[in-house]
Amino acid sequence: MRRIAGLSALCVVAALWAGCYSTPVMPPSGMIYSGYKAPLQAELEGQAVVDKSGEASSSSILGLIAWGDCSLQTAAKEGGLSTMNYADYSYLNVILGIYQRFTVTVYGK
């Protein structure tokens, strides 16, 4: 019985630490608090630096309720972009996933 309880606890911890998305750069995460920005793509050779951008976000509470639209198209529409050059993302996690937010920022013209 102890062995099953230990294995169950290990599975729960592994599930909490597992990521559901993949990006070229994944900064370290904290269980109590995480807040970071990183690129969604790694190949930027020849990309112009632009200052016009748009954002789109999705959020979650306790991993039970989630809402929002963090698509590239929504971010471009929010920023009034007609072309997209590159994109970044930001992630916020507060106290073991009580509140989480994933934001995509698109840069372009």
C-alpha positions, 0 to 999 in steps of 0.5 A: 500500500505504501508503494502505491501511495509513493508512486501516486505522489510521484505521478502527481509531482511529475504531472505538475512539472510537465509542460504542455507546450514547446518553444525554442526557449523555455526559461526555468519555472518556479512552483510558487511563482513564474513570470518570464518572456521568451521568443516563439521562434529561434531563426531571426536571420534577416528579420527587421526590428520593428516597433509595432506589436499586438498581444493576445492572452489566455488565462486559467484558474486552478487548471479547472477553468480556462478562457481567452484567445492567444492566437497569432491572428488575434494578436496581429488584429489587436496591434493593427498589423498586416504582416508579422515578422516575429513573435514572443510569449510571456507566461505567468504562474502564481502559487502552484497554478492558482492563476496562470496567463499565457500571452503571445506578442506579435511584432510586424508592420 
